[in-house]
Amino acid sequence: MSLSDMIVGENGFLVELHCHNSFNERIYAEITDYLRGHLPEWKSTGFMPVADAVPVFHLIDELAGGSRFWSEEMGLRVEDAVLEILEMVDSLEE
């Protein structure tokens, strides 16, 4: 499954998050595993493919935007997730 499918696909993380008000831990783990697995390659080449960068930017934007429909617990989980993903992206500059 592509990163785009995991994030913005028909059964992707953001669909679960916004349509079902559900933070799907399994899909989120797949996304973070994918990112961690590709970070060394992206660092060494100095290049993150557009096919991966665009869905990551959508994910960060949607997570950072929050929702008034989420419980406090889910809002905190989303906040932790966006910080984790931003930390991974920021590590590309190191």
N, C-alpha and C positions, 0 to 999 in steps of 0.2 A: 504494500500500500504506500502511495506517495505521501509526502508530508502535507501537501495540499489537501489530499483526501482526508487525512487524519484531522486536519484543522477545520477546513471549510467545506468538506464534502457533504453529500446528502446525509450521511450518518456520522458526521464529524463532531469534534469536540464543541465547536461553537453552536451547532444546531442543538445539541444536548443542553448546553449552557443557557441559551436564550429562549428556546422553544419549550424546554421541559424544566427549566430552572434546576438543572442537575449538573453537578461537577463530576464528570465521569473520570474517576481515578485511573481506570484501565487505559483509556485513550490518552489521558494526560501523561501517564507513564510511558506509553509508546512514543509520544511526541518528544519527551525529554530524553528518552533513550536514543532516539534518532539524532537529536541535536548533539548529545554528548558523543555519539559515535562518529559524527562528521566534523566536530570542532577541530580535531587535529589536522585533518585534511584542509579545511578552510583556512586555518592559521598558516599552514605551510605554503599554500598557494596564494594567500592574500586575497582569496576570491570566494564569495558565497554565491552559488548559482541563483539567478533570478527566480527559478522555479521553487527554491527553498526560501529565499529572502522575502518574497511577497507574502506568502502565508504566515511567516513569522511576524511580519509587521502587522498583518491583520489581527493575529492572535494578541499581540501586545496591545494594540489599539482597543480591541474589544474587552480585554481583561481590565485595562486601566480605566475604561469608561464606567465600569460598575453597573449596577442596576438597583433600582429601589425595590424590586420584587424579591431580592435575595434575602435570606435570613442573615443575621449578624455573623453566624458561624461560617456560612458560605461566602460572605463578603470577605472575611478574614482569610479564608482558604484561597480565594481568587487573588487577593493582595499578595499572599505568599508566593503564589504561582507566577504572577507577573514579575515580582522581584527576582525569582529564580531564573526566569527566562532572560530578563535584562542582564543579569549577572553573566549568563552564558554568552550572550551577544557582546557584552562589554569585554569579555575575555579575549575576543578576537583582536583587540587592539594591543594586547600585551606582547 
